[in-house]
Structure formats: structure tokens, C-alpha cells
Amino acid sequence: MKNFYQTLALVLFGLISLSFIHAYESDAQGEVEFNIRFYDRRIYYVTGNSNDDPIYVQVTITNNSPFPYRFKLADDRAFTMNIDIRTMTNRKLPEADSLIRKRTTYNQIFFREITIESRESFSFIENLRDYVRFDQSGSFRVRAFVYPELIRNTSVKPIESNYLNLSLRPVLILDSEGIPIQMDSATGAALVKQPLPPDEVVIYMITARQQSHWERYMLYLDPKTMLLEDANLSRRYYSENEAGRLTMIADFIQNLRNSFFTNDISLIPASYEILRTEYNNDKGIVSVMQKFRMQNYTELRLYRYFLEKRDNFWIITHYTTQGMGTEE
């Protein structure tokens, strides 16, 4: 009888301990922070293969509770987490074909139990292309979910991450030397630079802007050199790593497109006149009077475009602008 009561006491003690453990884990789950961030943020393109242009995110789970937090981490992370990516109109992107095959095929799931102590974190890296099939360029919202008891166990609520903003550019088309070819969105044809003289380069650029042909407009512009003309942007550019520099150039181009800058080169003139062209073997300056139609008057501005000759092509590297008054 004594042994019976001792055994019963041990069983009860074990049950009470387990209840405390579950209570601790339940409390911990309410204070678990789940964050994602780009691991090596750069410019991303729409590609068909996840190995062509991986989009790595760092997944971090932080235990902010005073108790240990435990969850199951599958060897194949696709059974521990899921990725939800949507367009700005809230259309959900389709799952990657490899992910569908993986989750619809019955296989044993190997996992290990991870314990995160209080105030500690656990991180790993995942490729978004392993979860989602990108079938278009544009801007997207990214969110991730972690399933503590694996994705096939729906009885335990998943933990949601923060949102990330993802921008994808159209597919890169490369020439025989591996250099990206710009495509004309109006015709679908490849844009190829021509050995035009400096004044014709400027005319081509302004005409493209008037016709809202963005790819043609950018064909003879050097956005990096233009960015570096700004002292603040230049200091920031040289303090960034390669990915950060590419992002800065992409943002600069987008700001040009949105006419974000005051007196910007990308403002659309109602008319223009080439006043003077001067150049030598490798440098050139083209002065242009441009007229901008306002509501009740026309504003006149004198633009001076500075060009350099590179590989037999004249490229606009920077410019200056000066107000020249108004006219009715």
C-alpha cells in the first residue's frame, strides 16, 4: 500500500510539473516575437528558378518571456514555416511548384525540438523563391508564419511575423557579353544605343520624356554619376555595401521617374530649343531652353547637360538648371 501511495504521488507530481511546463510554454508563446528581414538586400528580378536570383530572408524567433519556449524545427523548413506574399491589390501569389509537390506527397517529417531560453533568439535563413512562384514584376507585401507543432498540425495557432516590402524588376535579358539589355515597353524590342552626337542624344532624351517612354529616356543617362553629384548622397553611397549602393541607385531612378526632385531633369517640357552645343573628343555640353506650361503662365528654364563619351557613345552624366523668367 505504501508503494502504491508513493507511485501515485510521483504520478501526480509529474502531472503537476507537466501542467506547469505547458502553462509556461503557453505564456511564453504569447511573448514570442517573430521577425523577418532581408538577409542581403539588393535589386531582385523576376526569374523562373530559385537558384538564379535567390531572395534570402533571415528568420528570427525571440523569446521575451521569463520561461523557456519550445517548438519543432523540421529539417525541411517548409514544414515549420510558410510564406504569404501579396500584391498591393491583395492578390496572393501562387505557391512554388516544388513546395506543392513536397507538401502533397506523404513523407516522414524529420525534426528536432528547439528550446529558446528567456531573452534569447534563434535564427535561420530561407529563400522566398522556395515558397512562392513569382509570375510578375511589381511591389509586394511579404509575411511569414511559424508553426510550433509543424504545418500539418493545425490545432496550434501559428506565430505571425512582421511585414516586408519587396520590389521585383522585370526579367533581365542579357547580350552575348552578359550585359543587361534594356527593353522598350512600347514596342517590346531591345533598346540599343546609337553613336549619336551630343545634341541628338539630348533631343532623344527630352523627346522620350515628352512621350512618356521611360526606358528610352533612361537609355543615355548615367544615374550613378548623377546621384554622386549630390554631396549628401555621395557620402551615404560610399558608406554602403554593394547591395546598399544598388538600392540607392534604384531609388534614385524611381525618384526621377516620379519627378520627385525640384527642378528635376525628368520634368516634362511643353517645348524646347537647343541653344548651343560644344564638345571635344570625350566631353560635351549642350545648352537647352525649355518651357514649362503652368496654369496661367509659361516658365522658362535654361538646362546645361554635361556628357561624356564612353565606348563610342555619348552619355549624360549630370546637368544644371537656371530659371530664366516667365512669359504669358
C-alpha positions in Angstrom: 0.0 0.0 0.0 2.9 2.3 0.9 4.4 1.7 -2.6 1.1 2.4 -4.2 0.8 5.9 -2.5 4.4 6.6 -3.4 3.8 5.7 -7.0 0.6 7.8 -7.0 2.4 10.7 -5.5 5.1 10.5 -8.2 2.5 10.4 -10.9 0.6 13.4 -9.5 3.9 15.3 -9.1 4.7 14.5 -12.8 1.3 15.7 -14.0 1.6 18.9 -12.0 5.1 19.5 -13.4 3.8 18.9 -16.9 0.9 21.3 -16.4 3.4 23.9 -15.2 5.6 23.3 -18.2 2.6 23.7 -20.6 1.5 26.8 -18.8 4.9 28.2 -19.1 5.1 27.4 -22.8 1.6 28.8 -23.3 2.7 32.0 -21.5 5.9 32.1 -23.5 4.1 31.7 -26.8 2.2 34.9 -26.1 5.5 36.8 -25.7 7.4 35.2 -28.6 8.5 37.8 -31.2 8.8 36.6 -34.8 10.7 38.9 -37.3 11.9 38.6 -40.8 14.3 40.8 -42.7 16.2 40.7 -46.0 19.5 38.9 -45.4 21.4 40.5 -48.3 19.0 43.2 -49.6 19.7 44.2 -53.2 17.8 44.6 -56.5 15.7 41.5 -57.3 14.4 40.3 -60.7 11.6 38.0 -61.8 13.2 34.7 -62.7 11.9 31.2 -63.1 14.5 29.3 -60.9 15.1 29.9 -57.2 18.8 29.4 -57.8 19.0 32.2 -60.5 18.3 35.0 -58.1 17.6 33.9 -54.6 15.7 36.2 -52.2 17.1 35.3 -48.8 15.3 36.4 -45.6 16.6 36.0 -42.1 14.0 34.5 -39.8 14.4 35.3 -36.1 12.4 34.0 -33.2 12.9 35.8 -29.9 11.6 34.7 -26.5 10.7 37.7 -24.5 9.0 35.7 -21.7 10.7 34.6 -18.4 10.2 31.0 -19.4 11.8 28.7 -22.0 10.0 28.4 -25.3 10.0 25.2 -27.3 9.0 24.5 -30.9 9.6 21.9 -33.6 12.1 22.8 -36.4 11.7 20.5 -39.4 14.9 19.5 -41.3 12.9 20.8 -44.3 11.9 24.2 -43.0 8.8 24.2 -45.3 7.1 22.1 -42.7 7.8 24.5 -39.9 7.0 27.8 -41.7 5.0 29.3 -44.5 5.4 32.5 -46.6 2.5 34.6 -47.7 3.2 37.2 -50.5 0.6 39.5 -51.9 0.4 42.3 -54.5 -0.7 45.8 -53.5 -4.2 44.8 -54.6 -4.1 41.9 -52.1 -3.8 39.2 -54.7 -1.9 36.2 -53.2 0.9 34.9 -55.3 0.8 31.1 -56.1 2.9 28.6 -54.2 6.1 27.3 -55.8 5.6 24.0 -57.7 8.3 22.3 -55.6 6.5 23.4 -52.4 3.2 21.9 -53.6 4.8 18.6 -54.5 6.6 18.5 -51.2 3.6 19.1 -49.1 1.2 16.9 -51.0 3.5 13.9 -51.0 3.3 11.8 -47.9 6.8 11.5 -46.4 8.1 11.2 -42.9 9.0 14.6 -41.4 12.2 14.7 -39.5 12.6 17.5 -37.0 14.3 18.5 -33.8 12.9 20.3 -30.8 14.4 23.8 -30.3 14.4 25.4 -26.9 14.8 29.1 -26.7 15.7 30.3 -23.3 14.3 33.6 -21.8 15.6 36.7 -23.6 17.4 34.6 -26.3 16.8 34.3 -30.0 17.1 31.7 -32.7 17.7 32.5 -36.4 17.9 30.8 -39.8 17.9 31.8 -43.5 15.2 30.9 -46.1 14.8 31.6 -49.8 11.4 33.2 -50.7 11.5 31.5 -54.1 11.3 28.1 -52.4 7.8 29.1 -51.2 6.3 31.3 -53.9 6.2 31.4 -57.7 6.8 34.9 -58.9 4.9 35.4 -62.2 5.1 39.2 -62.4 7.2 42.2 -61.5 6.0 44.9 -59.2 5.7 45.7 -55.4 4.6 43.1 -52.9 4.0 42.6 -49.2 5.7 39.7 -47.5 4.7 37.9 -44.3 5.8 34.6 -42.7 4.2 32.2 -40.3 5.9 29.7 -37.9 4.0 26.6 -36.9 5.4 25.4 -33.5 4.0 21.9 -33.9 4.7 21.7 -37.7 2.5 22.8 -40.5 0.4 19.6 -40.6 -0.8 20.2 -37.0 -3.5 22.9 -37.3 -4.5 22.7 -33.6 -1.7 25.0 -32.6 -2.0 28.6 -33.8 1.0 29.8 -35.9 3.1 32.8 -35.0 2.9 35.7 -37.4 5.9 37.8 -38.5 6.2 41.5 -39.4 5.6 42.7 -43.0 8.4 43.3 -45.6 8.1 45.3 -48.7 9.5 43.5 -51.8 10.1 45.1 -55.2 10.7 42.9 -58.2 12.0 44.1 -61.6 11.2 42.6 -65.0 13.3 39.7 -66.2 16.8 40.6 -67.3 17.7 39.9 -70.9 21.5 39.7 -71.5 23.5 40.3 -74.6 26.3 38.0 -75.8 28.7 39.6 -73.3 26.3 39.1 -70.4 25.4 42.8 -70.2 21.7 43.6 -69.5 19.7 44.8 -72.5 17.0 47.5 -71.8 13.6 46.7 -73.4 11.2 49.2 -74.9 7.9 48.8 -73.1 6.1 50.4 -76.0 7.4 48.1 -78.7 8.8 45.1 -76.8 12.0 45.5 -78.8 15.5 45.7 -77.3 16.8 49.3 -76.9 20.3 49.7 -78.4 22.4 52.8 -78.1 23.4 54.6 -81.3 26.6 56.7 -81.8 24.6 59.9 -81.8 26.3 63.4 -81.4 25.7 65.1 -78.1 22.8 67.4 -79.2 20.9 64.5 -80.7 21.4 62.5 -77.5 19.8 65.3 -75.6 17.0 65.6 -78.2 16.4 61.8 -77.9 16.2 62.0 -74.1 13.8 65.1 -74.0 11.5 63.7 -76.7 11.3 60.3 -74.9 10.3 62.1 -71.7 7.6 64.1 -73.6 6.2 60.9 -74.9 6.5 59.1 -71.5 8.7 56.4 -72.9 10.7 55.8 -69.7 13.1 53.1 -71.0 14.1 55.3 -73.9 14.5 58.3 -71.6 17.0 56.4 -69.4 19.0 54.9 -72.3 21.6 57.7 -72.4 21.5 58.7 -68.7 24.1 57.7 -66.1 22.1 57.7 -62.8 25.0 56.7 -60.7 27.1 59.7 -61.7 24.1 62.0 -61.3 23.5 60.6 -57.8 27.1 61.3 -56.8 26.7 64.9 -57.8 24.8 65.4 -54.5 27.3 65.6 -51.7 25.0 64.1 -49.1 24.0 61.2 -51.3 27.6 60.7 -52.3 28.8 60.3 -48.7 26.0 57.9 -48.0 26.7 55.9 -51.2 30.4 55.3 -50.3 29.4 54.2 -46.8 27.1 51.5 -48.1 27.9 47.9 -49.1 27.3 46.8 -52.7 23.7 45.9 -52.1 23.1 49.2 -50.4 24.6 51.1 -53.3 22.5 49.2 -55.9 19.4 50.0 -53.8 20.3 53.7 -53.7 20.7 53.9 -57.5 17.3 52.1 -57.9 15.7 54.6 -55.5 17.3 57.5 -57.3 15.9 56.2 -60.7 12.5 55.8 -59.2 12.6 59.4 -57.8 13.5 60.6 -61.3 10.5 58.7 -62.7 8.2 60.3 -60.1 9.7 63.8 -60.8 10.4 63.8 -57.0 13.3 66.3 -57.2 12.6 70.1 -57.5 13.6 71.5 -61.0 14.4 67.9 -62.0 15.7 66.7 -65.3 12.7 64.5 -65.6 10.1 67.3 -65.6 8.3 67.3 -68.9 8.7 70.5 -71.0 6.0 71.8 -73.3 8.7 72.8 -75.8 12.5 73.2 -76.0 15.2 74.7 -78.2 18.8 73.7 -78.5 20.8 76.9 -78.0 24.4 75.8 -78.1 26.4 72.6 -78.4 30.2 72.3 -77.7 32.3 69.2 -77.4 35.7 67.7 -77.9 36.8 64.1 -78.1 35.4 62.9 -74.8 33.5 65.8 -73.1 30.5 67.8 -74.2 28.0 70.4 -73.1 24.5 71.0 -74.6 22.5 74.1 -73.6 18.8 73.9 -74.0 16.0 76.4 -73.3 13.0 74.5 -72.0 9.5 75.9 -71.5 7.1 74.5 -68.9 3.4 75.4 -69.1 1.9 76.3 -65.7 -1.7 77.2 -65.1 -1.6 80.9 -66.0 1.9 81.3 -67.4 4.9 79.6 -69.0 8.1 79.2 -67.0 11.5 79.3 -68.9 14.5 77.3 -67.7 18.0 77.0 -69.1 19.4 73.5 -68.9 23.0 72.6 -69.4 23.6 68.9 -70.0 27.1 67.6 -69.4 28.1 64.5 -71.5 31.0 62.0 -71.6 31.9 59.7 -74.4 32.1 56.1 -73.4 32.7 53.2 -75.7 31.8 55.5 -78.7 28.5 56.6 -77.1 27.7 60.0 -75.6 26.2 59.6 -72.1 24.6 62.4 -70.0 26.3 62.4 -66.6 24.9 65.5 -64.9 23.1 68.8 -65.6 22.4 72.2 -64.2 19.3 74.3 -64.5 18.7 78.1 -64.2 15.4 80.0 -64.1 15.0 82.4 -67.0 11.8 84.1 -66.0 8.2 83.6 -67.3 6.1 84.5 -70.3 2.3 84.7 -70.9 
